Amino acid sequence: MTSFRLPMALLLGLAPSVAFAQQRQGQEWFVPGQNQGAAGQRPAQAQPQRPAQAPSRPAPAAARPAALPPGTPPPAAVIGIVDIPEIQRLSTAFNQVREEIERRRTRLNDDLQREQNGWRDAQQALATQRAQMNPEQIRNRERELQDRITDSQRIFRNRSQAIEQAAQQSLVQIEESLGVVVRQVAGSRNVNIVLPRPLVIMNEPAFDLTEEVAQQFNRTLRQVTIPAESDGSQPPTPPAGAQAPGGAAPARPAAPAPAAPPAQQPARR
C-alpha cells in the first residue's frame, strides 16, 4: 500500500459559481451601399455552394506498438473495507474538533448579533439627536459610526477565517494519523487494497476492517492540538502548504458562520 487518500465527510462545502451565457440568434444587420430590392422586399440570399468532395482514400493502417518485454505481475488482490463515517462517529479526536469548532462558531454568531444591535441603537440615537446638533457635529457622529461598522466587519471576518484555518489544521492531523492506522491494520491482515464502504455493493463481514481501525485509531490519537482562537485584531496567517484561494478546500467539521453584513450607511438628512 503506497498511498492513502481519506474521503473525509465534507461538512463545510463550497458553493460553485455558475455563469450563464446568452447567445443572440437570427439577428439581421443593415449594410449601407448594397443593392436593395423592391420596397418592403428582402434581397434573395445566395445559396452557398458545396465544395467539391475529394475522392475518399482508404485510411492508412495504424502502426501496431512494439511489444514490451514481460514484466512482474501484480500480487493477488486482498481487499479490506473501511467505513470512514463510522470511524468519525467513534473517534474521540474527531468529536473533540467538531465540538470545539461548533463552540467557536456559536460564540462568533452571538458576538456578531450583539454588535449589529449596537449599530442599530447608535443609528437610532443619531436620528433622534439630529435636531440638537449642527451639521459639523452630525458629520462627525456619522463618520464615527461608519468607522465602527467597518472595524467590526474586519474583526469578524478575521475571526471567521481563523476558525476555518483551525478546523483545517486539526483535520489534517486526523487524516494523517488515520492513514497510518489504516496501513497498520491492513498490514496485520496482509490486505493490499482498502476500499471505502460506499463503493462496495456487498461484502462478507470478514472483509470489514472498520471496528478494528476505529479501536486502534482511538488508542493512537485521543485528542488533537487545535490552534488557539483569534480575537480578530490581525488577519490569520495561512498554514504552510495551505490551498490558495479559489482552490479545493479540505474537509471541515462545521458549517460556516454567516459573513458580516455590508456596512449600513447612516441616514442623512
N, C-alpha and C positions, 0 to 999 in steps of 0.2 A: 504494500500500500504506500504509494508515493505522494498522494495528495489528499487533502480533505477540505471540503467546502461545506460549511454548516448552513443549511437553509433555515436561518432564524426567522421567526414569525415577524412580519412587517407590521408592527403595531403603531408605527408612525409613518404614514405614506406620503408620497409626493405626488401632487396632482399634476399630470402632464398638461402642458398648454396645447390647445388645438387651434390651428389657423384655418379660416375658411376663405377660399379663393373663388371669386366670381368671374365668369367669362361672358363677354358680350358677343352674341352670335347674330349673324344676318344683318349687320349694320351696313348701310349704304353710304357711300361717300360721293360728294359732288366735285367733279374735277373741271375747273374752268377751261374753255378753249376747245373742248371736244365737240364734235358734231352732234347736234341734238336732233331727235326725230320730230315727228308731228307733236303739236301741243297736247300735253296730257298723256303722251305715249313714251314708253321707255325704249331706248335703242335695243335692238336684239343683241344678245350676248353671243359672242363667237364661241362655238363649241371647241373645247381643246381637242387637239388631235393626239391620238395614242401613238407613242413612238413604236417604230417597227421592232418587233421582238426578234432578238438574235436566235438562231437555231440552238436548241438546247444541246449541251455537251455532257457526256457522262462524267459524274464526279470522280475525281481520282481516288483510287483506293487508299484508305488511311493506312499509314505505315504502322505495323504492329510493334509495340515497345519490346525492347530486348528483355528476355527473361533474366531475373535476378537469381543469384545463387541461393540455394535453400538456407533459410535462417532457423533460429531456435524457436520451436513452437511455444506458445504461451502455456502457463500451467493450467491445470484443470480448475474451473471456477468453483470456489467455495463461498457461498453467499450468506451474508448476515443482514438482518433488517433492524432498523432503529427508528423509534417514534420520537422525533425531536420535540413536538408539543408536550408529550407526556413527560419527557425529561425536564423540560422547563417548569412544568407544574410541580414536579417533585424536587426541583433544585432549590436549596436554601439560598445560594448565591444569587440566582436569577430573581427570586422573590424579594430578596433584600434590595436589589437595584430597582425593581419595579415599584416597590412601596416608597422608597426614598425619592424617586423621580416624581411620583404622583404627589407626594407631600410637598415638594418644592413647587410644583405647578399650582397646587391649590393655594399655597401662600402667595404666589405671584398673582393669581387671579384676584384674591382678596385685596391685596395692596393696590392693584390696578383699579378695582372698583371704588375703593376709598379715595384714591387720587382723582378719579373722574368726578366723584361727588364734590370734592373740594373745588375743582374747576367750575362746576355748575354754581356752587354757592358764591364763589368770587364774582362770577359774571352777574348774578342776580344782585349782589350788593353794589356792584358798579352801576348797574342800571338804576338802582334806587337812589344813589347819591349823585347822579349826574347834575341834577338841578342845583346842588350846593357847591359845585366845582366849576372853575374856569376852564377854558379849552386846554390850557397847558397841563393842568392837573389831570384832566381826562386822558390826554395823550400819554402821560407818564404811567397812569394806572393801567391803561390798555397794553402798553409796552411791557410792564412788569408781568401782567397776566400771560401775555404771549410767550415771554421768556420762560416762565414757569412751566407752561404746557410743553414747550419744545424740549426743555431739560428733562422733564418727566418721561416724555416719549423715548428719548435717548437712553435713559436709565432702564426703563422696562424692556426696551429692545435688547440691550446688552445682557440683562438678566435672562431673558428668554434664550438667547444664543448660548449663554453659559450652561444652561440646563441641557440644551441639545448636545453640547460637546461632552458634558459629564456623562450623559447616557451612552453616547457613542464609545467613549473611552472605557466605560465599565463593561459594556457588552463585548468589546474586543478582548478583554481579559477572559470573559466567559467562553467566547468562541475558541480562543487558543487553547484553553485548558480542556474544554470538552473534546476538541480534536485529538489531543494527546490521550485522553481516556478511551475514546473510541478505538484508537490504534492499539492500545494496550489490551483491551478486551478482545478485539478481533484477533490479535496475535496469539492470545492464550488459547483460542479455539481454531487456529490455523485458517481463519477466514481471510480471504484476499479481496473480496468485493463487499462493500457495505452500501445498502440502498435505503433511502427514506421510505417509511411505510406508505405514504400516499401514492408512490409509484408502483406498489405491488397490489395486484388484484386479489390473490390468495396465497397463503403460505402455511406451512406446518409450524406449530409453536416452537419447535426446536431451532428454527432459523432466527427467532426474535431475540435480540440482544438488549432490548430496552431496559428491562429491570436490572440486569447486571451492570449496564452502563450507568444508570441512574444512581445505584448504590455506590459504585466506585467514584462517580463524579462528586457526590456529597462528601465522601471521605477525602477527596483530593482538594476540593475548593468549597469551603463553607461560607466564605464571605469575600467581598470584592472591595478594593480600595477605591472609593468614589471621590472624585475631585471635590474640593471644598466649594461651597456655594458662594457666588459672587454677589456683591452689593450693587453691581451695575454701574459703578462710577467709571470703570475702564472697560473697553471692549474686550471680550475674551480672546486669548491667544490660541489660534488653531494648533492642535497637536501635530507632531511630526508625522508626515505621511498622510495628512487629512485630505479628503476628497475636495477638489476645487469646487467653487460654487457652480451649480448647474449640473454637476455630475451625480451619479447614483450614490445615495447615502446608505450607510449600513443600517441594520435593523435597530429600532429604538423601542423601549418598553412602555412608552406613554404617549398619549395624544398631545399634539402641540398646543401650547397656550395661545389664546387669541392675541393677535398683534394689537399694539396700542392704536386707538382710533386716530384719524387725522386731526390735527390741531383745529379747533373751532375758533374762528375769528371772533373777538369780542364785538358786540353790537356797537355800531357808531351812530351817533345822532347827527 
